Amino acid sequence: MKTKLFQLFVVLLLLGLGAASCCQNPQNDDAAKQHTNVILKDYGAEPAALDIDAYTLSNNNFRTALWTGTQLQVTLMSIPVGGDVGLEQHPDTDQFLRIEEGQGRVMMGDSEESLTFVQDVGKDFAIFVPAGVWHNLINIGDKPLKLYSIYSPVEHPHGTVHKTQEEAEEAEHHHHR
């Protein structure tokens, strides 16, 4: 049931993005962006409307939880040049990633040793990772790879901030014990 709800959410999100881009007044959009005051924190399960592009591009931490609800979580990521998200699998969690800046290579497969899906990705690419699929995203560009990730259900504790990949790996080690 959760997977179907997540799939519906993603379809509605993508349809909304397409509809919004064709119908917005560019002058109003620019004015709204000029007034964006980015405060990187976890907004919790409270209602929020945020300029996801501005927040994603402002984040310099490896991972920052932006919004953690009961069934959904949004995190921001900044992957350094030559770095990666880290090969991982979420047994019960679907994941959506969207790249706002940079160049990457996504790899997915049924096992750590068999990543049969390989594709280069860049700005405005969306990556869909089904629950149970092994995956990694490597920064192959010349600047930090800026992206946001949506998990359903929630993957990280509320308020998560990992400044580096090493810090994230250490926290995950303790989190999944």
Backbone as a printed PyTorch tensor [residue, N CA C, xyz], in Angstrom:
tensor([[[  0.8270,  -1.1910,   0.0000],
         [  0.0000,   0.0000,   0.0000],
         [  0.8730,   1.2580,   0.0000]],

        [[  1.9150,   1.2660,   0.8560],
         [  2.7930,   2.4300,   0.9290],
         [  3.4850,   2.6760,  -0.3990]],

        [[  3.8850,   1.5980,  -1.0880],
         [  4.5500,   1.7430,  -2.3750],
         [  3.6040,   2.3900,  -3.3800]],

        [[  2.3510,   1.9590,  -3.4050],
         [  1.3800,   2.5440,  -4.3360],
         [  1.1340,   4.0050,  -4.0070]],

        [[  1.0670,   4.3560,  -2.7290],
         [  0.9000,   5.7540,  -2.3430],
         [  2.1020,   6.5740,  -2.7760]],

        [[  3.3030,   6.0360,  -2.6040],
         [  4.5100,   6.7420,  -3.0140],
         [  4.5110,   6.9430,  -4.5260]],

        [[  4.1510,   5.9000,  -5.2840],
         [  4.1130,   6.0170,  -6.7400],
         [  3.1110,   7.0810,  -7.1610]],

        [[  1.9450,   7.1040,  -6.5370],
         [  0.9480,   8.1190,  -6.8310],
         [  1.5000,   9.5070,  -6.5080]],

        [[  2.1640,   9.6440,  -5.3700],
         [  2.7620,  10.9220,  -4.9860],
         [  3.7490,  11.4010,  -6.0390]],

        [[  4.6260,  10.5130,  -6.5140],
         [  5.6350,  10.8900,  -7.5020],
         [  4.9750,  11.3060,  -8.8060]],

        [[  3.9770,  10.5630,  -9.2520],
         [  3.2720,  10.9240, -10.4910],
         [  2.6240,  12.2960, -10.3380]],

        [[  1.9460,  12.5210,  -9.2200],
         [  1.3150,  13.8190,  -8.9930],
         [  2.3530,  14.9310,  -8.9090]],

        [[  3.4830,  14.6470,  -8.2750],
         [  4.5650,  15.6260,  -8.1800],
         [  5.0650,  16.0010,  -9.5700]],

        [[  5.3280,  14.9970, -10.3900],
         [  5.8350,  15.2570, -11.7320],
         [  4.8050,  15.9800, -12.5910]],

        [[  3.5360,  15.5860, -12.4830],
         [  2.4950,  16.2920, -13.2240],
         [  2.3750,  17.7360, -12.7560]],

        [[  2.4790,  17.9270, -11.4570],
         [  2.4180,  19.2770, -10.9020],
         [  3.5780,  20.1360, -11.3560]],

        [[  4.7700,  19.5510, -11.4270],
         [  5.9290,  20.3070, -11.8940],
         [  5.7440,  20.7200, -13.3380]],

        [[  5.2280,  19.8100, -14.1740],
         [  5.0030,  20.1390, -15.5760],
         [  3.9430,  21.2120, -15.7220]],

        [[  2.8470,  21.0720, -14.9910],
         [  1.7740,  22.0520, -15.0730],
         [  2.2300,  23.4010, -14.5400]],

        [[  2.9770,  23.3690, -13.4540],
         [  3.4340,  24.6260, -12.8660],
         [  4.3660,  25.3640, -13.8040]],

        [[  5.2380,  24.6390, -14.4850],
         [  6.2160,  25.3150, -15.3310],
         [  5.5760,  25.9590, -16.5510]],

        [[  4.4210,  25.4240, -17.0230],
         [  3.7940,  26.0030, -18.2080],
         [  2.8860,  27.1680, -17.8630]],

        [[  2.5020,  27.2840, -16.6190],
         [  1.4700,  28.2530, -16.2700],
         [  1.9310,  29.3470, -15.3260]],

        [[  3.1580,  29.3480, -14.8880],
         [  3.6270,  30.3460, -13.9390],
         [  3.9570,  31.6500, -14.6290]],

        [[  3.7940,  32.7150, -13.9020],
         [  4.2260,  34.0180, -14.3680],
         [  5.6870,  34.1680, -13.9910]],

        [[  6.6130,  34.2410, -14.9610],
         [  8.0410,  34.2960, -14.6510],
         [  8.4160,  35.4760, -13.7480]],

        [[  7.7240,  36.6000, -13.8900],
         [  8.0510,  37.7530, -13.0490],
         [  7.7200,  37.4630, -11.5900]],

        [[  6.5590,  36.8540, -11.3320],
         [  6.1890,  36.5090,  -9.9550],
         [  7.1180,  35.4530,  -9.3910]],

        [[  7.5200,  34.4740, -10.2200],
         [  8.4330,  33.4240,  -9.7960],
         [  9.7740,  34.0240,  -9.3730]],

        [[ 10.3020,  34.9370, -10.1720],
         [ 11.5750,  35.5860,  -9.8360],
         [ 11.4560,  36.4030,  -8.5560]],

        [[ 10.3540,  37.1080,  -8.3890],
         [ 10.1570,  37.9170,  -7.1810],
         [ 10.1070,  37.0240,  -5.9490]],

        [[  9.4200,  35.8830,  -6.0570],
         [  9.3400,  34.9640,  -4.9180],
         [ 10.7170,  34.4220,  -4.5730]],

        [[ 11.5150,  34.0600,  -5.5750],
         [ 12.8470,  33.5130,  -5.3240],
         [ 13.7690,  34.5470,  -4.6790]],

        [[ 13.6020,  35.8230,  -5.0250],
         [ 14.4400,  36.8710,  -4.4340],
         [ 14.1980,  36.9920,  -2.9400]],

        [[ 13.0180,  36.5950,  -2.4870],
         [ 12.6680,  36.7320,  -1.0700],
         [ 12.8530,  35.4370,  -0.2920]],

        [[ 13.4750,  34.4250,  -0.9110],
         [ 13.7010,  33.1610,  -0.2290],
         [ 14.7950,  33.3340,   0.8110]],

        [[ 14.4540,  33.0720,   2.0500],
         [ 15.3990,  33.1200,   3.1500],
         [ 15.6580,  31.6710,   3.5710]],

        [[ 16.7600,  31.1070,   3.0950],
         [ 17.0470,  29.6960,   3.3260],
         [ 17.5490,  29.4890,   4.7490]],

        [[ 16.8110,  28.6850,   5.4950],
         [ 17.2180,  28.2560,   6.8320],
         [ 17.2360,  26.7310,   6.7880]],

        [[ 18.4460,  26.1600,   6.7770],
         [ 18.5870,  24.7100,   6.6770],
         [ 18.3170,  24.0710,   8.0290]],

        [[ 17.1780,  23.3890,   8.1160],
         [ 16.7770,  22.6800,   9.3240],
         [ 15.7250,  21.6660,   8.9150]],

        [[ 15.3730,  20.7780,   9.8090],
         [ 14.2980,  19.8280,   9.5650],
         [ 12.9950,  20.4900,  10.0110]],

        [[ 12.1210,  20.7540,   9.0600],
         [ 10.8640,  21.4270,   9.3440],
         [  9.8180,  20.4840,   9.9310]],

        [[ 10.2230,  19.2210,  10.1540],
         [  9.3490,  18.2760,  10.8220],
         [  8.0960,  17.9840,  10.0350]],

        [[  7.0680,  17.5910,  10.7200],
         [  5.8170,  17.2210,  10.0650],
         [  4.8500,  18.4010,  10.0000]],

        [[  5.3680,  19.6090,  10.0930],
         [  4.5380,  20.8120,  10.0010],
         [  4.3360,  21.1880,   8.5350]],

        [[  3.2350,  21.8190,   8.1930],
         [  3.0510,  22.2910,   6.8230],
         [  4.1940,  23.2360,   6.4260]],

        [[  4.6470,  23.1180,   5.1890],
         [  5.7440,  23.9610,   4.7180],
         [  5.6430,  24.1230,   3.2070]],

        [[  6.0970,  25.2650,   2.7170],
         [  6.2240,  25.5190,   1.2820],
         [  7.5900,  26.1580,   1.0980]],

        [[  8.5020,  25.4350,   0.4550],
         [  9.8970,  25.8730,   0.3640],
         [ 10.3680,  25.8440,  -1.0890]],

        [[ 11.2550,  26.7400,  -1.4310],
         [ 11.8920,  26.7520,  -2.7530],
         [ 12.9570,  25.6560,  -2.7450]],

        [[ 12.5870,  24.4520,  -3.1820],
         [ 13.4650,  23.2880,  -3.0740],
         [ 14.7810,  23.5090,  -3.8060]],

        [[ 14.7570,  24.2380,  -4.9060],
         [ 15.9740,  24.5250,  -5.6550],
         [ 16.9400,  25.3600,  -4.8040]],

        [[ 16.4490,  26.4240,  -4.1920],
         [ 17.2920,  27.2890,  -3.3600],
         [ 17.8500,  26.5240,  -2.1600]],

        [[ 17.0190,  25.7020,  -1.5300],
         [ 17.4690,  24.9310,  -0.3750],
         [ 18.5290,  23.9070,  -0.7850]],

        [[ 18.2810,  23.2120,  -1.8960],
         [ 19.2260,  22.1940,  -2.3660],
         [ 20.5700,  22.8200,  -2.7100]],

        [[ 20.5500,  23.9310,  -3.4210],
         [ 21.7960,  24.5800,  -3.8330],
         [ 22.5260,  25.2170,  -2.6520]],

        [[ 21.8070,  25.5850,  -1.5990],
         [ 22.4290,  26.2010,  -0.4110],
         [ 23.0700,  25.1780,   0.5170]],

        [[ 22.6510,  23.9290,   0.4190],
         [ 23.1610,  22.8970,   1.3160],
         [ 24.5860,  22.4820,   0.9330]],

        [[ 25.5050,  22.5470,   1.8830],
         [ 26.8820,  22.0900,   1.6620],
         [ 27.2240,  20.8650,   2.4940]],

        [[ 26.2480,  20.3510,   3.2450],
         [ 26.4490,  19.1330,   4.0220],
         [ 26.2460,  17.9150,   3.1280]],

        [[ 26.8860,  16.8250,   3.4820],
         [ 26.6590,  15.5750,   2.7600],
         [ 25.1610,  15.2480,   2.7820]],

        [[ 24.5390,  15.3470,   3.9560],
         [ 23.0960,  15.0860,   4.0690],
         [ 22.4950,  16.0060,   5.1210]],

        [[ 21.3630,  16.6160,   4.7690],
         [ 20.5880,  17.4340,   5.7000],
         [ 19.1190,  17.0670,   5.5460]],

        [[ 18.4950,  16.6130,   6.6270],
         [ 17.0520,  16.3560,   6.5770],
         [ 16.3370,  17.7010,   6.5230]],

        [[ 15.4630,  17.8710,   5.5290],
         [ 14.7270,  19.1290,   5.3610],
         [ 13.3050,  19.0260,   5.9000]],

        [[ 12.6880,  17.8580,   5.7070],
         [ 11.3180,  17.6770,   6.1690],
         [ 11.1180,  16.2060,   6.4820]],

        [[ 10.6950,  15.9110,   7.7040],
         [ 10.4700,  14.5360,   8.1270],
         [  9.0440,  14.3960,   8.6300]],

        [[  8.2300,  13.7170,   7.8430],
         [  6.8560,  13.4390,   8.2470],
         [  6.7550,  12.0400,   8.8180]],

        [[  5.5580,  11.5170,   8.8800],
         [  5.3780,  10.1620,   9.4030],
         [  5.5690,   9.1080,   8.3190]],

        [[  5.3040,   9.4330,   7.0480],
         [  5.4200,   8.4690,   5.9580],
         [  6.3940,   8.9000,   4.8640]],

        [[  6.9370,  10.1070,   4.9560],
         [  7.7530,  10.6590,   3.8820],
         [  8.8500,  11.5310,   4.4760]],

        [[ 10.0050,  11.5460,   3.8150],
         [ 11.1100,  12.3880,   4.2700],
         [ 11.8240,  12.9780,   3.0540]],

        [[ 12.2450,  14.2470,   3.1780],
         [ 13.0380,  14.9150,   2.1470],
         [ 14.3910,  15.2620,   2.7610]],

        [[ 15.4640,  14.8180,   2.0990],
         [ 16.8070,  15.1810,   2.5290],
         [ 17.5220,  15.8920,   1.3880]],

        [[ 18.4350,  16.7790,   1.7290],
         [ 19.2770,  17.4740,   0.7680],
         [ 20.6590,  16.8450,   0.8280]],

        [[ 21.3280,  16.7380,  -0.3270],
         [ 22.6730,  16.1540,  -0.3420],
         [ 23.6030,  16.9940,  -1.2010]],

        [[ 24.8610,  17.0470,  -0.7790],
         [ 25.9340,  17.6680,  -1.5510],
         [ 27.0840,  16.6660,  -1.5830]],

        [[ 27.3270,  16.1110,  -2.7760],
         [ 28.3490,  15.0820,  -2.9370],
         [ 29.5860,  15.7410,  -3.5380]],

        [[ 30.7430,  15.6800,  -2.8540],
         [ 31.9400,  16.3460,  -3.3780],
         [ 32.4440,  15.7010,  -4.6700]],

        [[ 33.2500,  16.4470,  -5.4020],
         [ 33.8500,  15.9520,  -6.6430],
         [ 34.5560,  14.6270,  -6.3540]],

        [[ 34.2390,  13.6050,  -7.1500],
         [ 34.8340,  12.2850,  -6.9710],
         [ 34.1770,  11.4460,  -5.8900]],

        [[ 33.2730,  12.0420,  -5.1190],
         [ 32.6060,  11.3260,  -4.0360],
         [ 31.3820,  10.5900,  -4.5330]],

        [[ 30.7290,   9.8950,  -3.6140],
         [ 29.5170,   9.1680,  -3.9600],
         [ 28.5680,   9.1330,  -2.7720]],

        [[ 27.3420,   8.7150,  -3.0480],
         [ 26.3490,   8.5570,  -1.9880],
         [ 26.7250,   7.3750,  -1.1120]],

        [[ 27.3010,   6.3540,  -1.7330],
         [ 27.6570,   5.1240,  -1.0350],
         [ 26.7190,   4.0150,  -1.4680]],

        [[ 27.2780,   2.8710,  -1.8150],
         [ 26.4770,   1.7340,  -2.2510],
         [ 25.5820,   1.3010,  -1.1010]],

        [[ 24.2640,   1.2630,  -1.3550],
         [ 23.3110,   0.9570,  -0.2940],
         [ 22.0600,   0.3150,  -0.8710]],

        [[ 21.2590,  -0.2110,   0.0450],
         [ 19.9770,  -0.8100,  -0.2950],
         [ 19.0200,  -0.4980,   0.8400]],

        [[ 17.8160,  -0.0930,   0.5060],
         [ 16.7670,   0.1330,   1.5040],
         [ 15.7040,  -0.9400,   1.2870]],

        [[ 15.6710,  -1.9650,   2.1250],
         [ 14.7710,  -3.1070,   1.8960],
         [ 13.2900,  -2.7310,   1.7740]],

        [[ 12.8370,  -1.7630,   2.5580],
         [ 11.4050,  -1.4380,   2.5940],
         [ 11.1040,   0.0090,   2.2140]],

        [[ 12.0600,   0.6900,   1.5910],
         [ 11.9020,   2.1150,   1.3110],
         [ 12.1210,   2.4020,  -0.1600]],

        [[ 11.1350,   3.0240,  -0.8020],
         [ 11.3160,   3.5560,  -2.1460],
         [ 12.0130,   4.9080,  -2.0280]],

        [[ 12.7740,   5.2750,  -3.0560],
         [ 13.5290,   6.5210,  -3.0080],
         [ 13.4450,   7.2390,  -4.3510]],

        [[ 13.2860,   8.5520,  -4.2800],
         [ 13.2670,   9.4360,  -5.4400],
         [ 14.3870,  10.4450,  -5.2360]],

        [[ 15.2470,  10.6240,  -6.2270],
         [ 16.3140,  11.6250,  -6.1550],
         [ 16.1780,  12.5640,  -7.3430]],

        [[ 16.4450,  13.8520,  -7.1280],
         [ 16.4240,  14.8220,  -8.2160],
         [ 17.6810,  15.6620,  -8.1450]],

        [[ 18.3720,  15.7360,  -9.2550],
         [ 19.6230,  16.4950,  -9.3260],
         [ 19.3220,  17.9330,  -9.7150]],

        [[ 19.8300,  18.8580,  -8.9050],
         [ 19.6600,  20.2810,  -9.1700],
         [ 20.9100,  20.8890,  -9.8110]],

        [[ 22.0860,  20.2750,  -9.5580],
         [ 23.3310,  20.8290, -10.1060],
         [ 24.3940,  19.7450, -10.1040]],

        [[ 25.1890,  19.7110, -11.1810],
         [ 26.3080,  18.7880, -11.2560],
         [ 26.0530,  17.6240, -12.1920]],

        [[ 27.0350,  16.7200, -12.2310],
         [ 26.9920,  15.5500, -13.1050],
         [ 27.2550,  14.3030, -12.2700]],

        [[ 26.5040,  13.2550, -12.5510],
         [ 26.6840,  12.0280, -11.7890],
         [ 26.5150,  10.7940, -12.6520]],

        [[ 26.8330,   9.6720, -12.0420],
         [ 26.6010,   8.3630, -12.6580],
         [ 25.8370,   7.5290, -11.6400]],

        [[ 24.6280,   7.1010, -12.0260],
         [ 23.8080,   6.2750, -11.1530],
         [ 23.9500,   4.8260, -11.5910]],

        [[ 24.0360,   3.9520, -10.5850],
         [ 24.1440,   2.5190, -10.8300],
         [ 23.1560,   1.8150,  -9.9090]],

        [[ 22.4190,   0.8410, -10.4640],
         [ 21.4520,   0.0880,  -9.6730],
         [ 21.4500,  -1.3750, -10.1150]],

        [[ 21.0880,  -2.2470,  -9.1890],
         [ 20.9920,  -3.6650,  -9.5220],
         [ 20.4630,  -4.4960,  -8.3740]],

        [[ 20.3450,  -5.7800,  -8.6480],
         [ 19.7740,  -6.7170,  -7.6740],
         [ 20.7330,  -7.1090,  -6.5670]],

        [[ 22.0450,  -6.8890,  -6.7770],
         [ 23.0230,  -7.2190,  -5.7370],
         [ 24.1760,  -6.2310,  -5.8080]],

        [[ 24.9930,  -6.2260,  -4.7610],
         [ 26.1620,  -5.3380,  -4.7280],
         [ 27.1050,  -5.6010,  -5.8940]],

        [[ 27.1580,  -6.8540,  -6.3250],
         [ 28.0860,  -7.2660,  -7.3810],
         [ 27.4880,  -7.1470,  -8.7740]],

        [[ 26.2010,  -6.8510,  -8.8740],
         [ 25.5400,  -6.8310, -10.1790],
         [ 24.7150,  -5.5600, -10.3440]],

        [[ 25.4200,  -4.4530, -10.5650],
         [ 24.7530,  -3.1750, -10.7990],
         [ 24.5790,  -3.0220, -12.3090]],

        [[ 23.5010,  -3.5840, -12.8420],
         [ 23.3090,  -3.6810, -14.2830],
         [ 22.7180,  -2.4190, -14.9070]],

        [[ 22.1130,  -1.5590, -14.1000],
         [ 21.5830,  -0.2880, -14.6010],
         [ 22.6410,   0.7820, -14.3440]],

        [[ 23.1800,   1.3830, -15.4120],
         [ 24.1890,   2.4360, -15.2920],
         [ 23.7950,   3.5540, -16.2390]],

        [[ 23.6950,   4.7790, -15.7080],
         [ 23.3390,   5.9170, -16.5570],
         [ 23.9700,   7.1880, -16.0170]],

        [[ 24.5120,   8.0050, -16.9160],
         [ 24.9990,   9.3240, -16.5370],
         [ 23.7980,  10.2610, -16.4270]],

        [[ 23.8330,  11.1160, -15.4010],
         [ 22.7180,  12.0040, -15.1060],
         [ 23.2500,  13.4020, -14.8030]],

        [[ 22.3830,  14.3910, -14.9190],
         [ 22.7610,  15.7720, -14.6380],
         [ 21.5660,  16.5810, -14.1750]],

        [[ 21.7140,  17.8930, -14.2220],
         [ 20.6890,  18.8320, -13.7650],
         [ 19.3150,  18.4410, -14.3030]],

        [[ 18.3400,  18.4550, -13.4090],
         [ 16.9360,  18.1770, -13.6980],
         [ 16.6140,  16.6980, -13.9160]],

        [[ 17.5710,  15.7970, -13.7280],
         [ 17.2790,  14.3660, -13.8370],
         [ 16.6100,  13.8830, -12.5530]],

        [[ 15.6540,  12.9800, -12.7090],
         [ 15.0110,  12.3020, -11.5830],
         [ 15.4450,  10.8420, -11.6150]],

        [[ 15.7350,  10.3040, -10.4560],
         [ 16.1770,   8.9170, -10.3120],
         [ 15.1750,   8.2230,  -9.3920]],

        [[ 14.6720,   7.0760,  -9.8320],
         [ 13.6860,   6.3230,  -9.0670],
         [ 14.3200,   5.0090,  -8.6310]],

        [[ 14.3950,   4.7970,  -7.3100],
         [ 15.0230,   3.5930,  -6.7540],
         [ 13.9560,   2.7860,  -6.0130]],

        [[ 13.5670,   1.6390,  -6.5630],
         [ 12.5780,   0.8030,  -5.8660],
         [ 13.1710,   0.1900,  -4.5900]],

        [[ 12.3290,  -0.0600,  -3.6260],
         [ 12.7610,  -0.7300,  -2.3950],
         [ 13.4600,  -2.0360,  -2.7510]],

        [[ 14.5470,  -2.3240,  -2.0330],
         [ 15.2740,  -3.5770,  -2.2130],
         [ 16.3430,  -3.5550,  -3.2880]],

        [[ 16.4640,  -2.4660,  -4.0420],
         [ 17.4530,  -2.3830,  -5.1230],
         [ 18.7410,  -1.7370,  -4.6070]],

        [[ 19.8780,  -2.3770,  -4.8880],
         [ 21.1760,  -1.8050,  -4.5470],
         [ 21.4230,  -0.6250,  -5.4760]],

        [[ 22.0050,   0.4660,  -4.9460],
         [ 22.2090,   1.6550,  -5.7590],
         [ 23.3480,   2.5110,  -5.2230]],

        [[ 23.9070,   3.3060,  -6.1190],
         [ 24.9240,   4.2900,  -5.7730],
         [ 24.8460,   5.4040,  -6.7940]],

        [[ 25.2650,   6.5840,  -6.3950],
         [ 25.3380,   7.7490,  -7.2660],
         [ 26.7050,   8.3780,  -7.0410]],

        [[ 27.4910,   8.4710,  -8.1140],
         [ 28.8650,   8.9810,  -8.0410],
         [ 28.9330,  10.3500,  -8.7130]],

        [[ 29.6150,  11.2910,  -8.0830],
         [ 29.8420,  12.6020,  -8.6950],
         [ 30.9740,  12.4620,  -9.7070]],

        [[ 30.6660,  12.6060, -11.0000],
         [ 31.6820,  12.5100, -12.0510],
         [ 31.9860,  13.8850, -12.6480]],

        [[ 31.4540,  14.9420, -12.0390],
         [ 31.6390,  16.2950, -12.5400],
         [ 32.8020,  17.0050, -11.8790]],

        [[ 32.8680,  18.3190, -12.0960],
         [ 33.9620,  19.1300, -11.5710],
         [ 33.5070,  20.1050, -10.4860]],

        [[ 32.2920,  19.8960,  -9.9570],
         [ 31.7800,  20.6890,  -8.8350],
         [ 30.8680,  19.7930,  -8.0060]],

        [[ 30.5140,  20.2140,  -6.8000],
         [ 29.6550,  19.3600,  -5.9710],
         [ 28.3540,  18.9910,  -6.6870]],

        [[ 27.9090,  17.7750,  -6.4720],
         [ 26.6510,  17.2750,  -7.0070],
         [ 25.5710,  17.6070,  -5.9860]],

        [[ 24.6260,  18.4600,  -6.3580],
         [ 23.5730,  18.9210,  -5.4480],
         [ 22.2670,  18.2380,  -5.8210]],

        [[ 21.6500,  17.5750,  -4.8520],
         [ 20.4110,  16.8530,  -5.1080],
         [ 19.5440,  16.8120,  -3.8750]],

        [[ 18.2910,  16.4770,  -4.0880],
         [ 17.4350,  16.1610,  -2.9500],
         [ 16.8660,  14.7710,  -3.1450]],

        [[ 16.5270,  14.1530,  -2.0380],
         [ 16.0490,  12.7790,  -2.0270],
         [ 14.7520,  12.7120,  -1.2300]],

        [[ 13.8110,  11.9440,  -1.7450],
         [ 12.5550,  11.7050,  -1.0370],
         [ 12.4870,  10.2220,  -0.7060]],

        [[ 12.2770,   9.9260,   0.5660],
         [ 12.1470,   8.5490,   1.0390],
         [ 10.7110,   8.3010,   1.4810]],

        [[ 10.2210,   7.1040,   1.1860],
         [  8.9160,   6.6940,   1.6950],
         [  8.9670,   5.1950,   1.9740]],

        [[  8.8900,   4.8040,   3.2460],
         [  8.7340,   5.6260,   4.4480],
         [ 10.0430,   6.3270,   4.8180]],

        [[ 10.0000,   7.0370,   5.9340],
         [ 11.1410,   7.8050,   6.4390],
         [ 12.3530,   6.9010,   6.6250]],

        [[ 13.5420,   7.4100,   6.2640],
         [ 14.7740,   6.6230,   6.3440],
         [ 15.7070,   7.0720,   7.4680]],

        [[ 15.7600,   8.3740,   7.7530],
         [ 16.7190,   8.9120,   8.7260],
         [ 15.9780,   9.5700,   9.8910]],

        [[ 16.5960,   9.6080,  11.0710],
         [ 15.9520,  10.2600,  12.2170],
         [ 15.6900,  11.7500,  11.9530]],

        [[ 14.6190,  12.2710,  12.5270],
         [ 14.2860,  13.6970,  12.4170],
         [ 15.5010,  14.5350,  12.8010]],

        [[ 15.7760,  15.5730,  12.0370],
         [ 16.8640,  16.4940,  12.3520],
         [ 18.2360,  16.0390,  11.8960]],

        [[ 18.3240,  14.9780,  11.1210],
         [ 19.6190,  14.4470,  10.6830],
         [ 20.4200,  15.4900,   9.9090]],

        [[ 21.6680,  15.6830,  10.3250],
         [ 22.6470,  16.4740,   9.5680],
         [ 23.9560,  15.7050,   9.6150]],

        [[ 24.4610,  15.3330,   8.4450],
         [ 25.7730,  14.6950,   8.3330],
         [ 26.6350,  15.6080,   7.4770]],

        [[ 27.6430,  16.1960,   8.0800],
         [ 28.5090,  17.1240,   7.3340],
         [ 29.3360,  16.3990,   6.2750]],

        [[ 29.7180,  15.1490,   6.5470],
         [ 30.5610,  14.3830,   5.6150],
         [ 29.9830,  12.9830,   5.4200]],

        [[ 30.4810,  12.2940,   4.4120],
         [ 30.0650,  10.9240,   4.1640],
         [ 30.5160,  10.0260,   5.3150]],

        [[ 31.6970,  10.2670,   5.8530],
         [ 32.2050,   9.4670,   6.9660],
         [ 31.2850,   9.5950,   8.1760]],

        [[ 30.8410,  10.8110,   8.4460],
         [ 29.9160,  11.0520,   9.5560],
         [ 28.5910,  10.3080,   9.3010]],

        [[ 28.1260,  10.3100,   8.0500],
         [ 26.8820,   9.6110,   7.6970],
         [ 27.0340,   8.1060,   7.8850]],

        [[ 28.1660,   7.5590,   7.4420],
         [ 28.3910,   6.1190,   7.5700],
         [ 28.4560,   5.7000,   9.0350]],

        [[ 29.0880,   6.4970,   9.8650],
         [ 29.1690,   6.2050,  11.2980],
         [ 27.7700,   6.2460,  11.9290]],

        [[ 26.9920,   7.2370,  11.5790],
         [ 25.6170,   7.3490,  12.1110],
         [ 24.7560,   6.1880,  11.6350]],

        [[ 24.9050,   5.7870,  10.3810],
         [ 24.1300,   4.6590,   9.8580],
         [ 24.5040,   3.3720,  10.5690]],

        [[ 25.7650,   3.2200,  10.8830],
         [ 26.2280,   2.0240,  11.5980],
         [ 25.5110,   1.9120,  12.9460]],

        [[ 25.3900,   3.0410,  13.6580],
         [ 24.7300,   3.0500,  14.9510],
         [ 23.2160,   2.9750,  14.8050]],

        [[ 22.6820,   3.6120,  13.7400],
         [ 21.2370,   3.6710,  13.5130],
         [ 20.6410,   2.3030,  13.1810]],

        [[ 21.3720,   1.4530,  12.4550],
         [ 20.8370,   0.1660,  12.0000],
         [ 21.2460,  -1.0140,  12.8540]],

        [[ 21.7350,  -0.7920,  14.0620],
         [ 22.1090,  -1.8930,  14.9620],
         [ 20.9160,  -2.5840,  15.5340]]])
